C-alpha cells in the first residue's frame, strides 16, 4: 500500500503513519497545531504528546522492580513527656531483596496508658494488666489525651535471621512528629495564646522478633530507642521538652513476593 502501509514492531504492535513521530505528515500537523495563537490549545497539545510518548514507552515514574511489597498496621507504646502514650498507624514499603525492607510509616496518638509522671512504658503496661477495669485480653480502655501528636517516618528494616517460622530484624526510623495542645476558639481559625503546636525530628533504632503466621501474614514484636533530635527546646510546653524514650512496638503486616 506504499507509504500508507502499516508496519509491525518487534512486539507485534502496529504503527500507523499518523502516530509515527518520525513521519513527515505528523511533523507538519504538529507544527500547525503548535503555531496556533491559542496558548491553552498549545499546552493541551503538548500535554497530550508527552502522555502519548510515555504510554508508548510503558514506563513508570521510577523504572525499578521491587523484590516484594508489604503493608500493615503499626502500634507504638512509649513515654511521651510526663505521660505514656499508645499510638497506632500504618506502613507501606518494598523488599529491596530478601533481607532489606524500605518504606514509610505514620501514626497518631489514640490515648494514654498512664498519666503518672513517674511511670515508664514498662510500668504503664504492667499497671494496665493489674487493672481489669481498663484491660481485657488485647484491648486497653485508654484514657483520653489532652493533646494531639502524629508522626511520619522513613523506615528501613534489615532481617538478621529469616527462619521458616521465626525471625529477627533490626529497624531504623527517621521522621517528624507534630504536637498540638489546647483549642482554637475563634471563628477565624487564628491561633490564640492557649493553643500551642510545634514539630520536631526524631530517629529510632530497634530489634524485633518476627512470627510467620503464614508466609505472607506476619507479626513482629520489638523494642527500640527513640531519639529526639531537637530535645530541650525552651519554646515547647512544660513537660514536653524531651521526647527521648524506650518504645515497645507491634507490627502486623502482609507481604507479597
WOKAVEN-V708306 format. One record per residue. N is the residue number from 1. RES is the residue in one letter. PHI is phi in whole degrees, -180 to 180 (none if undefined). D_LAST is the distance of its C-alpha to the last C-alpha in whole Angstrom. Layout:
N;RES;PHI;D_LAST  N;RES;PHI;D_LAST
//
This chain:
1;X;none;49  2;X;70;49  3;X;-70;47  4;X;-84;46  5;X;-68;44  6;X;-83;40  7;X;-116;38  8;X;-119;35  9;X;-84;32  10;X;-58;30  11;X;-87;27  12;X;88;30  13;X;-90;30  14;X;-91;34  15;X;-113;36  16;X;-99;39  17;X;-55;42  18;X;-63;41  19;X;-106;38  20;X;-92;38  21;X;-66;38  22;X;-97;41  23;X;-77;43  24;X;-68;47  25;X;-62;47  26;X;-69;44  27;X;-63;45  28;X;-64;48  29;X;-65;47  30;X;-64;44  31;X;-62;47  32;X;-63;49  33;X;-69;47  34;X;-76;46  35;X;-87;50  36;X;-66;51  37;X;-75;52  38;X;-73;50  39;X;-65;47  40;X;-63;45  41;X;-63;45  42;X;-63;44  43;X;-63;41  44;X;-61;40  45;X;-63;40  46;X;-63;38  47;X;-62;36  48;X;-62;35  49;X;-64;35  50;X;-61;33  51;X;-63;30  52;X;-65;31  53;X;-63;31  54;X;-66;27  55;X;-67;26  56;X;-66;27  57;X;-74;25  58;X;54;22  59;X;-109;21  60;X;-90;19  61;X;-61;21  62;X;-116;19  63;X;-84;18  64;X;-132;15  65;X;-124;11  66;X;-81;9  67;X;-71;6  68;X;-171;4  69;X;-130;7  70;X;-148;9  71;X;-163;12  72;X;-174;15  73;X;-112;19  74;X;-129;21  75;X;-135;24  76;X;-123;27  77;X;-122;30  78;X;-163;33  79;X;-70;36  80;X;-134;37  81;X;63;40  82;X;-87;43  83;X;-127;40  84;X;-117;37  85;X;-113;35  86;X;-118;31  87;X;-121;29  88;X;-131;26  89;X;-173;23  90;X;-142;20  91;X;-150;17  92;X;-150;14  93;X;-167;12  94;X;-132;10  95;X;-90;8  96;X;-70;11  97;X;-149;10  98;X;-66;9  99;X;-112;13  100;X;-125;13  101;X;-118;12  102;X;-131;14  103;X;-169;15  104;X;-124;18  105;X;-132;20  106;X;-145;23  107;X;-158;26  108;X;-144;29  109;X;-72;32  110;X;-113;33  111;X;166;36  112;X;-103;37  113;X;-84;37  114;X;-150;40  115;X;-102;43  116;X;-81;45  117;X;-64;45  118;X;-84;45  119;X;-79;42  120;X;-99;39  121;X;-65;36  122;X;-72;36  123;X;-60;40  124;X;-66;38  125;X;-66;36  126;X;-63;38  127;X;-66;41  128;X;-70;39  129;X;-66;38  130;X;-80;42  131;X;-123;43  132;X;-64;42  133;X;-75;43  134;X;-111;40  135;X;-133;37  136;X;-147;36  137;X;62;33  138;X;-94;30  139;X;-109;32  140;X;-129;34  141;X;-79;37  142;X;-77;37  143;X;-78;40  144;X;-69;40  145;X;-94;40  146;X;-95;43  147;X;-146;40  148;X;-119;37  149;X;-157;34  150;X;-136;31  151;X;-134;28  152;X;-143;25  153;X;-149;24  154;X;-84;21  155;X;-122;19  156;X;-129;18  157;X;-127;16  158;X;-117;17  159;X;-85;15  160;X;-76;19  161;X;-144;18  162;X;-124;15  163;X;-88;16  164;X;-71;15  165;X;-122;17  166;X;-123;18  167;X;-155;17  168;X;-128;19  169;X;-149;18  170;X;-118;21  171;X;-128;20  172;X;-120;22  173;X;-128;23  174;X;-135;26  175;X;-159;27  176;X;-132;30  177;X;-117;32  178;X;-124;34  179;X;-113;37  180;X;-142;40  181;X;-147;43  182;X;102;46  183;X;-133;46  184;X;-103;47  185;X;-101;50  186;X;-95;52  187;X;-68;51  188;X;-74;50  189;X;84;47  190;X;-75;49  191;X;-70;48  192;X;-109;51  193;X;-63;52  194;X;-79;50  195;X;-105;47  196;X;-132;45  197;X;-151;42  198;X;-163;40  199;X;-119;36  200;X;-151;35  201;X;-105;33  202;X;-141;31  203;X;-143;29  204;X;-146;27  205;X;-141;26  206;X;-144;25  207;X;-133;23  208;X;-141;21  209;X;-99;21  210;X;-106;17  211;X;-116;17  212;X;-93;15  213;X;-69;16  214;X;-133;13  215;X;-65;10  216;X;-105;8  217;X;-112;12  218;X;-135;13  219;X;-133;17  220;X;-139;18  221;X;-128;22  222;X;-150;24  223;X;-137;27  224;X;-143;27  225;X;-109;30  226;X;-104;31  227;X;-110;33  228;X;-85;35  229;X;-79;36  230;X;-130;39  231;X;-69;40  232;X;63;44  233;X;-76;44  234;X;-70;48  235;X;-81;47  236;X;-77;45  237;X;-63;46  238;X;-61;48  239;X;95;45  240;X;-116;42  241;X;-74;43  242;X;-141;40  243;X;-108;37  244;X;-71;36  245;X;-165;35  246;X;-90;33  247;X;-118;30  248;X;-103;28  249;X;-133;25  250;X;-135;22  251;X;-128;19  252;X;-119;17  253;X;-151;13  254;X;-111;10  255;X;-125;7  256;X;-141;4  257;X;-104;0
//
